């Protein structure tokens, strides 16, 4: 498979500068909050904007290079770009949209995406899921050597999203070209991509497999983005060399990591066990608090307990008969925690400002 | 339902306004029977004026669309130093008194004008020719088309143009197949307004082109010329102009509603509303 390379791309944005390098073989997801510069990266690759500096190439094919002044217009870069709102041509039928790139019949693609029955429909008549299939078929009709997907699932309602995500997974697995997708949803990124790069304020914070990011988040932002609970506290070393963190409410939490001073601790919701009685194992960290709220996510349930959120199966919730307002013991192992940020104290003894998320 | 005094005042004002606008139109047709109107076409003054008006108007609109469309596209898509000034310049003829526009055209293209000697050297003399009528009409009517065209291009979705480019289409194909269809309704509306304005042009034309029958005498100028001698003819010409304007207005509204309702109908047909 070919490799798409972005080398030291620099684009000034409104409040900061986008500056990154990225290598895309197989499927890479660029995830980050809205306004982090994700879409700008796609537009730079497609040739819709010109970075101030940098180089964009696919194998030996150079599309953009400020060193040599080379800058191919979009129509000369063989990319398939699927826009967030799909950008289907409203005055053309589905067939005309898909044929647009080829200038000849693309009925094979209509069949492949199951939209042959919609061939003479106009985009305004399509559902969100159908629009996306048309947009994908149209992008692939271009016979791209790189596929770019801008928030492929964000314009869909939650019901359609699950089925479209599965369709997209199959499609990406079958494609033999590098795919760069951007999303603000870590779960979508983890489901679709082999590698995930977290981008904040125009810079990449961490790159790795979805599993890597969850197991070892580089900082508190990555941790919270991947779904972790973040607990602020003060870390102390005990006489026997272990680290204890005193949370703001006085609870003591043990961690396997070493730290000192003001820290942020990450705990994943699925590493937390709930019980009606205090656990026998005194090595466990335990928080005793009433349940503040319950959110059902299919066959999983998220419960907020004091400062943290726990995720358990619907079955365990049934068994434990957990209701809002009921006090419960939430426990997690010291090895299930990660110190993701140490905040050195400034001269006044105030901790430094955390990155806004 | 109890009428409040305010509702009564508003209704009354509306009735007076509509009556005020309609009455003069009705009066014209009250004076001329349709038969009489048709008869006036055998009057050479009316016939000549009709031909001059039609020729110069069509030519002027061709110039306006030919030069105005690229101008509007550039002003809509690009921001550059002096952009606001350029837009103001485009709108200037709209606020300029037509007679002043005519004098200004003379000062620019007349024999003693700014470009007069250069044109004279080429053997071209514009004032009091049919070309002068076309120039006067184009000058005065152009803002109505260009303003509307700028708005129409600004309302197009830049992502559609971007999508077209990434699908391998160059700028020309992108404009013709993606941008133009989106702006079409606005461009047609602008053209209709510009055409109507051009057809009624009087002040700039009489200053810059004069009022010579068969050469520069357009329908409005003929109305003025015949006013003292043949009141019947002036009524007939007025009737022709009114019919023309009404036809333009009706075509414009029909065209715009047709386009709107066709997209709505297809969406409601499937129980969907457009999400884009």
Interface residues (C-beta under 8 A of the other chain):
Chain A: X43 X46 X47 X48 X73 X74 X75 X77 X79 X80 X81 X83 X85 X86 X87 X88 X89 X90 X91 X100 X101 X122 X123 X124 X125 X126 X127 X128 X138 X139 X141 X142 X155
Chain B: X157 X159 X160 X162 X163 X164 X165 X166 X167 X168 X169 X170 X177 X178 X181 X182 X263 X266 X267 X269 X270 X272 X274 X275 X276
